[in-house]
Each structure stands twice: as structure tokens, then as C-alpha cells.
Amino acid sequence: MTPGRKERKAEAFVLCSAVIEGGFPIIINRAVQVFPALSFAGISAFLGACIHFGLLLVRGKLVHKVSTRVWVSVIGVTLCNSVFSLLFIFLGTRYTSGINTALLMQSEMLFSFLIFTLVYGQKASKQQFFGAFVVLLGTVCVLYNGSSTFNRGDLLIIAGTLFYPFGNQFAKHALLHLPSGFILMIRHLVGGMVFIVLSMLFEHPTFAVLHLVLEYWWLVVLYGVVVLVGSKLCWYEGLKVLPLTKAIPIILSYPVFSMFFASVFLGETVTPYQLAGFFVTLAGLSVLVSRKPLPIPPPPLV
């Protein structure tokens, strides 16, 4: 395969991941309308863990000798990216729209930049700080959305994205010692257990949840298999070939697909404030990653 064709194939993988990630906010927004949110998150995570387990078993990469320090990193990324972040996002999307969920999840990039520069001491240019400020303006525009009162669901979603940079720092260390599939299996397995326990404590699920799974199995499959497995595999396949400066702008296109899916499947209409916030945020992100990428690649948001 020629280098050009190999690169186009990698671009297609990353774009496929962007399309799937665009569907993620829409899927969970629809799911929490019919499922207890914590039960759905737990069941779907278990399904994702089973798929990753099967893939590792087939590839012969299931057993690994893991040091205590690496386990700390694995548990760190699990708690940050698969428990705390998703807990806030799942609870928040119940009170807001699918479009807002998608647009506000872009706050991850803003927090990544600020935390890696201010907390972890990464150097940044004035241009990048300006880009971060523009992203903040776009986020405020989406939050405002024509009302002076902020939606609590929007604030919960933003709070959820705050955990991603810390999780990504743990992931950066863990990926040096373990394959991504093994880390994702542990993430989804532990995350699923935590959400099921929380569901039993606060949602008191009954056998009715099983009937919901049978009736809305496609939602469980879309999130548990397509998002938690398919999107990750596409993203990492693309990163094997593409530089971050090319992969990041492609993955950042996911809100375009979110707005399309929300319009088609949820019947939502994009407001002028959402559209303005999207373009302002996109402009800020373009400035933020134009000269050098963030210290680590932003993985798919789940």
C-alpha cells in the first residue's frame, strides 16, 4: 500500500471515529429518557468490557504482568474517564438537549490546555492562550442560549469534562506498558461495576430494567459496542499513521455530526446561540492546535 493511500485510510478511520463520537451525545440523551441513567451506563459498560475481552482473547493479548505503578495509572484513568466524567455527563444530559451535550463536551479541550499548562507545566504560546479564550467564549455562548439562567444539565456536562485531562495523563503512562484494548477492558469493567452499584443504591432498579434492555437493545448496542469499542478502535488505527496535528482537527468535527443526528433522530432544532457557539469554539480550537498539538491526543470523549 502506497504512503498516500495508507494516509487516506487512516484519515477515514479518524473520520469514522468522529462520526461515532458525534452520535454519542445523541445516544445517551435518548437513552436516559427511557432508562435509569446509571443502569444504562453500567449495562452498556459491561457489554463493552466483554467485547474488548473477546478481542484480547482472540489476539492472545489478555494476560499481562502489571506493576503496582501501572495499576495506579489504569485505575486513575478508569476513575477519571469512565466513572466521574461519565457520571456527570449522563446525569447532565437528562436536563439539556443532545446538541448542547455535544457542544459543551468540547470543553474537554479547553480544560486539557489549561490543566496541562498551568498544573503540569507544559509551555504554551500567547496564540494558544488566545485560542483557549475564544473556546471559552464559545462555551459561554452555548451556555447562555438565549437565557440568563444557566441550565444545571449544561453545568454538569462541563464539570464532567474537567476529569478528562487528569485521566488522559494517567492513560499516557499506562499506554507505555499496556495495549489500549486491555486498558479499555479494565475501564469498562470497573466503570460498569461502579455504575451498577450506584444504580442499586439510588435508582433501585427492578426487573423492568431487563424489559427495557430487550425493548431498547439497539441503544445498548450502539453505546456499548459501537461507541465504547468501535470508536476507540477507529481512533487508534488512525493514530498509527496520522500525526496529531492532522488527527485532532478531524476528530474535532464530531459536533457537526451531533447536530445532524439530533435534528434527524431527536427532532431538535439548532438555535442561533448554539450555532454561533459552535463556530466560535471551532475557531478557538483551530487556533489552539494550529501550531503544536496538546501534550497528548484527545481520545474519543468516552
N, C-alpha and C positions, 0 to 999 in steps of 0.2 A: 504494500500500500504506500503510495507516494505521501510525502510530508503534508502537502496541501490537502489531500483527501483525508488524511488522518486528523488534521486540524478541523476540517469541516465536520467530521464525525463527532469529534469532541465538543464542538460548538452545539451540535444537535443534542447531545446528551445534557449539556448545561441548560439549553433552552427547554428541553423536556422537563428538567427539574424545576425550572421557573414556572412552567405551565401547571405542574402538580402543586407547587407551593402556592400558586395563585388560587387553586381550589381549596387549599387547607382552611383558610378562614371561613369560606362558604360552607364547607362540610361541617365544621364544628358548630357554626352558627345555626345550621339546620338541625344538627343532632341534638343540641341542648334544648330545642323546642319540643322534642318528643321523648328524650331520655333524661334520667337524672344525670347531671353533668359528670359527676365523679365516677359513677358506674360505667358510663360510656368510655371515659378516659381509661379506666382500669381494664375493661374487657378488650378494648382496641389495642392497648399496650401489650397485653398478654399475647394477642394474636401476632403482633409484630415481632415479639420475642421468639415465638415458635417458628416463624418464617426464617428469622436470622439463625436460629439454632439448626434448622434443617439445612440451610445453605452452608453453614460452617461444617456440619457433619459430612455433607457431600464433598466438600473441598478438603476435608481432612485437617481443618484448622481449629477444631473445637477445643483441644486441650492445650493450655499454655501455663508455663511456670511464671507466676506473677509475684513480684516482690511487694512488700508492705507499702513502700513508697508509691509504686504504680497503682496499687489498690486504692490508696488515698486519692489519687488523681481520678480514677474511674468512678469512685463514689462521689467525688466532688462534681464531676460533670453530670453525673446522674441526678444528684440533688438539685443542681442549678438549672440544668436544661430540660430534665424530664420530670421534675417534681414541682419545684417552686414556680418556675416560669409558666408551665402549662396550667398549674392550679389557678394562677391569677388570670391567665388568658381564657380558660374555659369558664371561669366564673364571670369574667367581664363581658364576654360575648353574648351572654344572656340578656344584657341590658342595652346593647347597642346593635348597630347594623353590621352586616357582613362586610360592607365596603369600609366602614370605619375600622373594623377589626384589622383588615388587610393594610390600610394606610398607616394606622398607628403602630403596627408591628415593625414598621421601618424605623421606629425609634431605636431599635437594636443597634443600628449603625452609628447613631449619634452617641449612645452610651458606650459603645465599643471604642469609639475615638476618644471620648473624654476619659474613660477609665484607663485605657492603655497609655494615654499621655500623662494624665495627672496622678494616677495611682502607681502604674508600673514604670513610669519614667521614660516612655518612648518619645523620641523627638518628633516634633510636628512643625510645619511651616505656618506662616501667617495666612497663607492661602487656604490651608486646611482648616484653621480655626474659623476663617470666614465661611467656608463651606458648612462647618458644623452649626454656625449661627443661622445660616439660611435654612438648614434642615429643621432647626428649632422653630423658625418662623412658619414653615410648612406644617409642622406638627400642631402648633397653636391654632393655625387656620382650620385644620380638621377638627380640633377640639371645640373651637368656637361654633362652627357650623350654623351660624345664624342665631345662636342663643348665648346669652351672657352666663348661663348656668352650665357648668361642666357636667357631662354625663358620668355617673360613677363607673359605668362599664368601661368607658374610654380610659379613665384613670387607672382602673385595674389592669387593663391591657398594657398600658405604658409601664406600669410597675412590674409586670411580668417580663418585659423585655430587658429590664435592668439586670436580671440574673444571667443573661446570656454571655456577656463578656467574661464574667468570672468562670462560667462553665467552659467557655472556649479556651481559657488559659489552662484549666485542668486538662482539657482534651488535647491541647498542644503537647503536653508532656506524655499523656497516655498513648497517643498515636505513635510516639517514638519507639514504643515497646510492644504494642499490641495492634492487630489488624482492626480496621474500623468496624467490621462485622461483629467481632467479639465484644467491643465496647458498646455497640448499639444493642446487642442482645442483653447485656447486663443492664443497660439503661432502661430498656423497655420492661424487662422482667421486674426489676426493683421498683420502677415507676408504677407499673401495674399493681404490684402488691400494696404500695402506699395508697394509691387511689381507691383500691377495693376496701382497705381498712377504713379510710376516711369516709367512704360511701356508707359502710356499715354503721359508723358512728353518727353521721349527720343526716344521711338520706334514708336510712332504714329500708334498704331495698327488699322487695318481695319477689315471688315467682313471676310477677307481672313484668319484671325486667327481662326475663327469659323470653316471654312472648314478644316483647319489643324487639329483642335481638332477632327473633325469627321473622318478624314483620319488616323490620328495617335493616336486614342483614347487609344490604348494599352500602349503608352508611358505615357500618363497622368494617367492611372490606375496603371501602375507599380510604378510610383513615388508617386502619390497622395494617393494610397491605400496600396500597398504592402510595400513601404519604410516608408512613414510617419506614417502609422498605424501598419501594420503587424510586422515590425522590432521592433518597440517600445514595443508592447505587448509581443513579444517573449523575449526581453531583460529583462523586468521587471518580467515576470513569472520565468525566470531562476534565477534572483537575490533573489527571495523569499526564495530559498533553498540554492543556492551555495554561498560560501564565495568569497569575491572579488579576493583573491589570485588564485582562480580557474577559475572564470568567465572572468577575464581580459585577461589571456593568450588565452582563446578560442576566444574571440571577436577580438583579435589582429590578428587572422588568416585570416581576410577578404581580404587582398591583394592577397592571393593565389587564391581566387575565382575571384577577379577582373581581374587578369592576364589571367585566363582561359576564362572568359566571353569576355574579349577584343580580345583574339585570335579567338574565335568562331564567335562572332557577329560583331566585328568591323574590323576583318582581320588584327589586329595589331600583330607585332612580338616583343617579349621581347628582348631588347638589352642586351649585356653583362653588361653595366653600370647599367641598371635598375635591372637586376638580382643580381648583386653584392650589389647595394644599398639596395635591399630588405633584403638580408641575413644579411648585416651589421646592418641595422636598427632593424631587428628582434632580433639579438643578443643583441643589446643595450637595447631594450625594455625588454628582458628577464632578464637582469641584473637589470634594473630599478625597476621591480616589483617583483623580486625574494625574497626579504627579508621582505618587507612590501608594501602594495598597496599604490597607490597615495591617497591623502586625501579624494577624492570622486571618485566613479566609472566613467570611461569614457563612456558616453552614446553613442548609435549609432550616427554617425557623423553629422546627420542632425537634 
